[in-house]
Amino acid sequence: MVSGAVIRYIKELLNPYSEYYSDGSLNSEGMTLLKLIAREVLREYPSLKPRFAKARRRRDYEYVSELLNDVISSLSQSFQ
């Protein structure tokens, strides 16, 4: 089960104008949040590990937001 804090972190990273992005890429604080999100999500969905690794390499908003939207849809399906 993913905690409420992780959901809040995901929402923060889905905002391209948040303090966690600099010039469209995750900054060090954003990378820390992504690491925390990955730790929690990968417990339930280990198949997403390669995508989180790629998000850490690329760091751009487009890829990170696509990954996090997929995580949200996976989480919402597990609640149904």
Secondary structure, DSSP 8 states (H G I E B T S, - for coil): ---HHHHHHHHHHT-TTSTTEETTEE-HHHHHHHHHHHHHHHHH-GGGHHHHHHHHHH-BHHHHHHHHHHHHHHHHHHH-
